[in-house]
């Protein structure tokens, strides 16, 4: 008795043989996928990036935003600056940033303009609540002409085609410190990494 008779392998070219080959290929692909997942870890592909934003050696205003605008096939990431100037980058509400190259956009905080208590809007109305347009005009004015005081970010850093700041994940590492100068920003000068 030979092995072929004992295991009863299907004949080459038969439907059973093709199904067995197909099943083996699927198993091999599944095993390769599992090995890849376990080799790279079971994370979501995001790399942690945290840092500090300083303007003229003072922490940026609390509530300022740091935005990583993708320069390739990645997703935008952003963070809100705390009172001490620190931030933790997030992508789709998950901590971290996709590996890749980014332009760094900085937006001033609008916390100095309190959000009013808006009256409820009647159901089916397409109009914003009373006072919304006035509040939005104040916010826009602040963002267009930020105060020239410690902690405020020059407007040029808010424009993707003018900001001199860049960051590469993971090449530049997980700690991003941006030290900018109000005077340099008004001249569209370079900020320091």
C-alpha positions in Angstrom: 0.0 0.0 0.0 1.4 3.4 -0.9 0.7 6.8 0.7 -1.6 7.9 -2.1 -4.0 5.1 -1.4 -3.9 5.7 2.3 -4.6 9.5 2.2 -6.8 9.2 -0.9 -5.5 12.4 -2.5 -7.6 13.7 -5.4 -6.3 13.2 -8.9 -4.4 16.1 -10.4 -6.7 18.2 -12.7 -9.9 17.0 -10.9 -12.4 19.5 -9.3 -11.4 18.2 -5.9 -7.7 18.8 -6.6 -8.4 22.4 -7.7 -10.5 23.0 -4.6 -7.7 21.6 -2.4 -5.1 23.9 -4.2 -7.5 26.9 -3.8 -8.0 26.1 -0.1 -4.2 25.8 0.4 -3.7 29.2 -1.3 -6.4 30.8 0.9 -4.7 29.3 4.0 -1.3 30.6 2.9 -2.7 34.1 2.4 -4.5 34.1 5.7 -1.3 32.9 7.5 0.8 35.6 5.7 -1.8 38.3 6.8 -1.7 37.1 10.4 2.1 37.1 10.4 2.1 40.7 9.0 -0.4 41.9 11.7 1.6 40.3 14.5 4.9 41.4 13.2 3.8 45.1 12.9 1.7 45.0 16.0 -2.0 45.3 16.3 -2.1 49.1 16.2 -3.9 51.4 13.8 -0.8 52.5 12.0 -0.7 55.9 13.8 2.5 57.2 15.4 2.3 59.3 18.6 3.3 62.9 18.1 3.1 65.4 20.9 4.8 68.7 21.5 4.9 72.3 22.4 4.0 75.5 20.6 5.9 78.6 21.6 5.5 82.2 20.3 8.3 84.6 21.2 9.4 82.3 24.0 5.9 82.2 25.6 3.4 79.3 25.3 0.8 79.9 22.5 -2.7 80.9 23.7 -4.7 78.1 25.1 -7.1 76.7 22.5 -4.8 77.4 19.5 -4.7 74.6 17.0 -1.9 72.7 15.4 -2.9 71.1 12.1 -0.7 68.7 10.1 -1.9 69.1 6.5 -0.9 66.0 4.4 1.6 66.3 1.6 0.9 62.8 0.3 -1.4 59.9 0.8 -2.1 60.4 4.5 -4.9 62.0 6.6 -5.0 65.4 8.3 -4.2 65.4 12.0 -4.8 68.2 14.5 -4.4 69.1 18.2 -5.6 71.8 20.6 -2.9 73.6 22.6 -3.2 73.6 26.4 -2.4 76.5 28.7 1.3 75.5 28.9 1.6 75.3 25.1 1.6 71.5 24.9 -0.4 69.4 22.5 -1.1 65.8 21.4 -1.8 65.1 17.8 -5.0 63.2 16.8 -6.2 61.7 13.6 -10.0 61.0 13.4 -10.2 61.3 17.2 -7.5 58.7 17.7 -4.1 59.6 19.2 -1.3 59.7 16.7 -0.4 60.7 13.1 -0.1 58.6 9.9 3.5 58.2 8.7 4.3 60.8 6.0 5.2 64.4 5.3 3.1 67.4 6.5 2.8 71.1 6.3 2.1 72.5 9.8 -0.6 75.1 10.0 -1.2 77.0 13.2 -4.5 78.7 14.1 -5.1 81.2 16.9 -7.4 80.5 19.8 -10.9 82.1 19.6 -11.5 81.5 23.4 -11.1 85.3 24.0 -14.4 85.7 22.2 -17.0 84.0 24.4 -19.6 82.0 22.6 -23.0 83.5 23.4 -26.0 81.5 24.6 -27.9 81.2 21.3 -31.6 81.1 21.4 -33.2 77.9 20.1 -34.0 77.8 16.4 -37.5 76.9 15.4 -37.8 73.4 13.8 -37.5 73.5 10.1 -35.8 76.9 10.1 -32.8 77.4 7.8 -31.5 80.4 9.6 -28.9 80.4 12.3 -29.9 81.6 15.8 -30.0 85.4 16.5 -26.6 86.8 17.2 -24.7 84.1 15.4 -23.6 86.3 12.5 -22.3 89.0 14.9 -20.3 86.4 16.9 -18.9 84.9 13.7 -17.8 88.3 12.4 -15.9 88.9 15.7 -14.2 85.5 15.3 -13.3 86.2 11.7 -11.8 89.6 12.6 -9.7 88.1 15.3 -8.3 85.4 12.9 -7.7 87.9 10.1 -5.9 90.4 12.4 -4.5 88.6 15.5 -3.3 90.8 18.4 0.4 91.6 18.4 0.8 90.3 22.0 2.7 87.4 23.6 1.2 84.0 22.7 -0.7 85.1 19.6 0.3 83.5 16.2 0.9 85.6 13.1 -1.7 85.0 10.4 0.9 83.7 7.9 1.2 80.4 9.9 -2.6 79.8 9.2 -2.1 79.7 5.5 -0.9 76.4 4.0 1.0 78.2 1.1 2.8 80.6 3.5 3.6 78.5 6.6 7.3 77.6 6.7 6.7 74.7 9.2 6.9 71.1 8.1 6.9 67.8 10.0 7.7 64.2 8.8 6.3 61.3 10.7 8.2 59.2 12.0 11.5 60.7 10.7 11.3 63.9 12.8 10.3 61.9 15.9 7.5 61.9 18.3 8.3 65.3 20.0 7.4 68.3 17.9 8.4 71.7 19.3 7.5 74.7 17.2 9.2 78.0 18.3 7.9 80.9 16.2 8.3 84.6 16.3 5.5 87.1 15.7 7.9 89.4 13.8 9.2 86.6 11.6 5.6 85.4 10.9 4.5 88.9 9.8 7.4 88.8 7.3 6.5 85.2 6.3 9.8 84.2 7.7 10.8 80.7 8.8 9.9 79.3 12.2 12.3 77.1 14.0 11.5 73.4 14.5 
